[in-house]
Amino acid sequence: MLSGCGGSGANLGKVTGKVTLAGQPVPEALVMFSPVSGGSPSAGRTGADGTYTLVYARGINGAIIGEHTVTISTFKDALEDPPTPEVKETVPLKYREGDSLPKVTVKSGSNNLDFTLEAGPIEPPPVAKKGKKTGTTGCF
């Protein structure tokens, strides 16, 4: 258990793992662990082989011990600093937002937490426009 490591004052566990989709590694994905009970999130970016290491703060690897909600995304905004080309999303929506995000528990010591993603829609379903009728005339 890391207690007060680097002045963070948090109890941390080291976290590494691999992200795959359809059996293939997911490169350049941002893996974010957000503590359910509150506190600072931890994040890491996957390499070409899909592996990641979470960083709690600059120079401090790990995540707060306890339950976390996990989001995974490959989207990169072109407005990041330093500027990079925009990268389109390849991770299914259910791993980025909504009520079905994965939850994991980080324990003291070393944690190897792999994510085997299932295929699914990348974009949310289109929203039906209300109050608009087609093929009719007159007021509504």
C-alpha positions as CSV (number, residue, x, y, z in Angstrom):
1,M,0.0,0.0,0.0
2,L,1.3,3.4,-0.9
3,S,0.4,5.9,1.8
4,G,1.2,9.5,1.3
5,C,3.5,8.7,-1.6
6,G,5.0,11.8,-3.1
7,G,2.9,13.9,-0.8
8,S,-0.4,12.8,-2.4
9,G,-1.9,11.7,1.0
10,A,-3.9,8.9,-0.8
11,N,-3.8,5.2,-0.3
12,L,-2.9,3.9,-3.8
13,G,-2.6,0.6,-5.5
14,K,-0.5,0.2,-8.7
15,V,-2.7,-0.6,-11.7
16,T,-1.6,-2.0,-15.1
17,G,-3.5,-4.0,-17.7
18,K,-4.4,-4.5,-21.3
19,V,-7.4,-3.3,-23.4
20,T,-8.6,-5.4,-26.3
21,L,-11.5,-5.2,-28.7
22,A,-12.5,-8.2,-30.9
23,G,-9.3,-9.9,-29.7
24,Q,-7.1,-7.1,-30.9
25,P,-5.2,-4.6,-28.8
26,V,-6.7,-1.1,-28.6
27,P,-3.8,1.4,-29.1
28,E,-3.9,5.0,-27.9
29,A,-7.0,4.6,-25.7
30,L,-7.4,6.7,-22.6
31,V,-8.3,4.5,-19.6
32,M,-9.8,6.5,-16.7
33,F,-10.6,5.2,-13.3
34,S,-12.9,7.4,-11.2
35,P,-13.3,6.5,-7.5
36,V,-17.0,5.8,-6.7
37,S,-16.6,7.3,-3.2
38,G,-15.0,10.5,-4.6
39,G,-11.5,11.7,-4.9
40,S,-9.0,12.2,-7.8
41,P,-9.3,10.0,-10.8
42,S,-6.3,8.1,-12.3
43,A,-5.6,7.7,-16.0
44,G,-3.3,6.0,-18.5
45,R,-3.0,5.8,-22.3
46,T,-2.6,2.4,-23.9
47,G,0.5,1.6,-26.1
48,A,0.5,-0.1,-29.5
49,D,0.1,-3.4,-27.7
50,G,-3.0,-2.2,-25.7
51,T,-1.2,-2.1,-22.3
52,Y,-1.6,0.8,-19.9
53,T,-0.3,1.9,-16.5
54,L,-2.4,4.3,-14.4
55,V,-1.0,7.6,-13.2
56,Y,-2.6,9.3,-10.2
57,A,-0.5,12.5,-10.3
58,R,2.6,13.6,-12.1
59,G,5.3,11.1,-11.1
60,I,2.9,9.0,-9.0
61,N,1.6,5.8,-10.5
62,G,-1.5,4.1,-9.2
63,A,-5.2,4.6,-8.3
64,I,-7.0,5.2,-5.0
65,I,-7.8,1.9,-3.3
66,G,-11.5,1.0,-3.6
67,E,-14.2,0.7,-6.2
68,H,-13.9,2.7,-9.5
69,T,-16.0,3.4,-12.5
70,V,-14.0,2.9,-15.7
71,T,-14.2,4.8,-19.0
72,I,-12.2,4.0,-22.1
73,S,-12.0,6.2,-25.2
74,T,-9.7,6.6,-28.2
75,F,-11.1,10.0,-29.2
76,K,-8.4,12.8,-29.2
77,D,-9.5,16.4,-29.8
78,A,-7.3,18.3,-32.2
79,L,-7.3,21.2,-29.6
80,E,-5.2,19.2,-27.1
81,D,-2.0,20.8,-26.0
82,P,0.3,20.2,-27.8
83,P,-2.0,20.1,-30.9
84,T,-2.4,16.7,-32.5
85,P,-4.5,15.5,-35.4
86,E,-8.1,14.6,-34.3
87,V,-8.5,10.9,-33.8
88,K,-12.0,9.3,-34.2
89,E,-13.6,7.1,-31.6
90,T,-13.2,3.4,-32.0
91,V,-14.4,2.2,-28.5
92,P,-18.1,1.2,-28.3
93,L,-20.4,3.8,-26.5
94,K,-21.1,1.5,-23.6
95,Y,-17.5,1.9,-22.4
96,R,-17.6,5.7,-22.6
97,E,-20.9,6.8,-21.1
98,G,-24.1,5.6,-19.5
99,D,-25.2,3.4,-16.6
100,S,-23.4,0.3,-17.7
101,L,-19.8,1.5,-17.4
102,P,-17.4,-1.2,-16.1
103,K,-16.7,-1.1,-12.3
104,V,-13.5,-2.5,-10.8
105,T,-11.9,-2.6,-7.3
106,V,-8.4,-1.5,-6.8
107,K,-6.6,-3.3,-4.0
108,S,-3.4,-2.4,-2.2
109,G,-0.2,-3.6,-3.9
110,S,-0.2,-4.5,-7.6
111,N,-3.4,-4.9,-9.7
112,N,-3.5,-6.3,-13.2
113,L,-6.9,-5.2,-14.6
114,D,-7.5,-6.2,-18.3
115,F,-10.5,-5.0,-20.3
116,T,-11.9,-7.3,-23.0
117,L,-14.3,-5.0,-24.9
118,E,-17.3,-6.3,-26.8
119,A,-18.3,-4.8,-30.1
120,G,-21.2,-2.4,-30.1
121,P,-22.4,0.9,-31.5
122,I,-19.8,3.7,-31.5
123,E,-22.3,6.6,-31.7
124,P,-25.5,7.1,-29.7
125,P,-28.8,6.3,-31.5
126,P,-30.3,9.2,-33.4
127,V,-32.8,11.2,-31.4
128,A,-36.2,11.4,-33.0
129,K,-37.5,14.9,-33.5
130,K,-40.7,15.6,-31.6
131,G,-43.6,17.7,-32.9
132,K,-42.7,17.4,-36.6
133,K,-45.0,15.6,-38.9
134,T,-44.2,14.6,-42.4
135,G,-46.6,14.3,-45.4
136,T,-49.3,16.5,-43.8
137,T,-50.5,20.0,-44.4
138,G,-52.0,22.5,-42.1
139,C,-51.3,23.5,-38.5
140,F,-50.4,21.0,-35.8
